[in-house]
């Protein structure tokens, strides 16, 4: 089954055949795109659970690719996102995976560009709401409902305090924080959901902290329909 217009997929706001399978999928794709920070050259999409069973009928394939193109949930171009991606030369593959996952509507997005590669696992948990569960083998948890900083760094004493001090100076409140590390003094990922927008200046300042290797900004809040 294919859809002729965007309203067949997600409706004028974020309502489609299923908000979990369409609007939520768009948001999952946008998060992955923001983490990669550029248009992917290759996207390997693996659906699990209910996603795997119904992704074509519910337009989840269109929705995920629309998100990877950084479309918002109500963007009319979602209906033609697969054709657009093909015209842009993006290599896309869809697979049905079988694994024990936290939620039936789960997807693994493996994206590559000329200079970056990222693997993002997330779930659409209902009403367009999502959860990101894994990034490059780090266990994380954030919703995409707030501007989010993903800080890749080496684990060391005082790291969290330095981050908090920078945010305090800029009067930015932390809504939620999650940290995972691969071992003591090894690679780590800190996810910070913030109550304020994220400036380039803030990213630059955090990037200068010793032991920080990369900082990604995820901000899809403009695409959330209330």
BELKA-V472470 format. One line per field, one symbol per residue. phi: phi as a letter, one per 20 degrees, with the letter a starting at -180 (. if undefined). burial: + if it has 16 or more other C-alpha atoms within 10 Angstrom, else -. A space follows every 50 residues. Layout:
phi->???
burial->???
This chain:
phi->.cdebfffecmfdbdcgaffedgffgffffgfffffmaffebcdddecmf gffcfffemffgfffgffemfefdfffggdffffffffnfeccdcddcaf cfbgeccddddccfccbbdcdbcddpmneccedbclmeecbbdmecgcdd debefbfnffffffffffgeldeeeacbcccerfmdfbcddcedecfdef fffffffefgnfdacdddbdffdeee
burial->-----++++++-++++++++++++++++++++++++-++++++++++++- ++--+--+++++++++++++++++++++++++-++----+-+----+--- --+++++++++++----++++++++--++++++++--+++++++++++++ +++++---+---+---+----+-+--+-+++-----++++++++---+-- --+--++----+--++++++--++--
